Amino acid sequence: MKFSIQSRNDSLSNQLMEAAKGYLTDFGLVFDEEEPNIVVSIGGDGTMLHGFHKYKHRLEDTAFVGIHTGHLGFYADWKPKELEKLVISLARKEFNVIEYPLLEVTIQYRHSGDSATYLAMNESTVKSPEVTLVMDVELNGEHFERFRGDGLCVSTPSGSTAYNKALGGAIIHPSLSSMQLTEMASINNRVFRTVGSPLVLPEHHNILLTPVKGPDFMVTIDHLQLLHKDVKSIEYKVAAEKVRFARFRSFPFWKRVHDSFIDDNG
Ligand code: NAD
């Protein structure tokens, strides 16, 4: 089995990275940054997001596991003191693989006719470089609403505890293959109207955003933000690909939600 390590690059994470690399090599695993079967992320959820994007071209052959060197993360849920246990479980292949849904984002450009497709593990947001974003929202080919406001966010189930939660979205269990659309400060009055509630859409549904004002948009894919010019449309759907996590012990999703947001002492 081949492994790679993604570190946040602070001194504690780098120290653990060196220790993990030594232990795993001693146990006969091969360090391979190009084609790892296991990616050990050491840092926080952001580190895991970086690791995911580095290896998103080979998701079928890669499983991720995260150690947190700061506070408990959603993806980074192992403690540094558990490193040796983790290494032994990896070496003995004593783990299960669980799969979480991802989001596919396709941006079409007007004049060139080109398109770009991205995968997000947490979410994608759309904002305008001007003050107000104005976009038509279509669901499965039917006009749904004209959105005016700060922006729109489409999240995965595992990303529902991140930006989506701050926007008042629901927390969705990752076993539900779905995506969630949430609004950022929509303008709602007698003239302008949006649904106001987050929408949860299943697999095979799609969300199409088409510009009403301005062809340029700030689009985020997880931690990456880019200005896209001359945009014709942005389409969201649940991706065919899934991200795989190596699970060495039971740590149910709702327990992670409890420990992250309520308290982690009992
Ligand atoms: P980062 O790594 O500092 O992450 C920001 C915070 O989001 C951290 O506390 C991290 O633990 C948490 N986080 C990330 N993914 C999570 C998840 N799935 N569930 C619960 N918490 C999660 O910053 P970054 O590297 O720029 O990360 C980008 C992420 O930051 C985005 O994907 C977005 O979800 C999040 N974000 C949140 C807000 C907000 O809550 N208002 C605003 C912008 C971005």
Residues whose N, C-alpha, C, O or C-beta is under 5 A from the ligand:
A	BS01	NAD	D45 G46 G73 F74 N122 S158 G159 T161 A162 Y163 A166 D222 H223
